[in-house]
Amino acid sequence: ISVTDSSITGAGDAGLSIADVGAAGNLFDDFSVFTQPDSVNTWDSNYKGVWHLPNGTTLSMIDSTSNEHNGSSASPPTATTSKFDGGASYDGVSNTFTVTNVPELSNTAHFSLEGWIKLTSVVPNAVLMMHGTEIPWDFRIYGTGNNLLMRFADNGSYGITGDVLSTSTWKQFVVVYDGTGSADADKLKIYIDGVSQSLTFEVGGIPASVSTNTGELRIG
């Protein structure tokens, strides 16, 4: 799992260093493309958190960047094998990881989230990632369908994909937020398997920045 503080213009690098959570599904990390154990040189200053999910019986949420945004859980998912290597299997009910504070994800006009997801079933409104006590933003399954939603609490706006999810199939997603864009479609982009999705925007415009919040980052 990783988070960057910069927006990207395409999905060409997506999936090389990222994984993210699935409701009642699996989460994995593909770090096979990186051979350097040196976190400073492997994960540059654009990466604000990289959490390896090693294969085995115990999952670690130690941040591999120099930021030391280490995670913990009172109800952790279970370790499992996954698409490339180790991963985490979530029950879709109570399993989650939390990171106490990732300040780079608030009071900012840009960040990127990337990951892979494979659902065993669709859990309505299941959270993939959210940040903050007042939830400045959250990324989740939309309703009971196979859509994904990225929502901003500052003004209640959100963007929704079309029907992109399916059970028992790995899907790569990339969320790119850039509040400096001129239109909603410039400010928020969601890629599925490297393809930019047509989004439906609701409740005002995507904000130019997200508010300051020192709450936890929730994964799952």
Secondary structure, DSSP 8 states (H G I E B T S, - for coil): -EEESS--SSSTTTTSS-----TTEEEE---TT-----HHHHS-TTEEEEB---SSSS----B-STT---EE-SS--EEEE-SSSEEEE--SSS--EEES--GGGSSBSEEEEEEEEEESS--TT-EEEEESTT-SEEEEEETTTTEEEEEETTT--EEE--S---BTS-EEEEEEEETTSSSHHHHEEEEETTEE---EEESS---SSB------EEE-
